[in-house]
């Protein structure tokens, strides 16, 4: 139920390494998470879809609970 979502189920993701020169699928995941350049951050909802993208490019990211 979307009305019951709290801040606990949001994640802050920060791009700490460049996606330049990575696999196209990994670049797509970075863009899909709303990240543009190194050190940019985005707050995303903690869903299985977002978790999958985060797991795929975890070597480029820093993840915190928002």
Secondary structure as the mmCIF struct_conf table of DSSP 4:
data_model
#
loop_
_struct_conf.conf_type_id
_struct_conf.id
_struct_conf.beg_label_comp_id
_struct_conf.beg_label_asym_id
_struct_conf.beg_label_seq_id
_struct_conf.end_label_comp_id
_struct_conf.end_label_asym_id
_struct_conf.end_label_seq_id
HELX_RH_3T_P HELX_RH_3T_P1 UNK A 2 UNK A 4
HELX_RH_3T_P HELX_RH_3T_P2 UNK A 7 UNK A 9
STRN STRN1 UNK A 10 UNK A 15
BEND BEND1 UNK A 17 UNK A 17
TURN_TY1_P TURN_TY1_P1 UNK A 20 UNK A 21
BEND BEND2 UNK A 22 UNK A 22
HELX_RH_AL_P HELX_RH_AL_P1 UNK A 24 UNK A 32
TURN_TY1_P TURN_TY1_P2 UNK A 33 UNK A 34
BEND BEND3 UNK A 37 UNK A 37
TURN_TY1_P TURN_TY1_P3 UNK A 38 UNK A 39
STRN STRN2 UNK A 41 UNK A 45
HELX_RH_AL_P HELX_RH_AL_P2 UNK A 48 UNK A 56
TURN_TY1_P TURN_TY1_P4 UNK A 57 UNK A 57
HELX_RH_3T_P HELX_RH_3T_P3 UNK A 58 UNK A 60
STRN STRN3 UNK A 61 UNK A 65
#
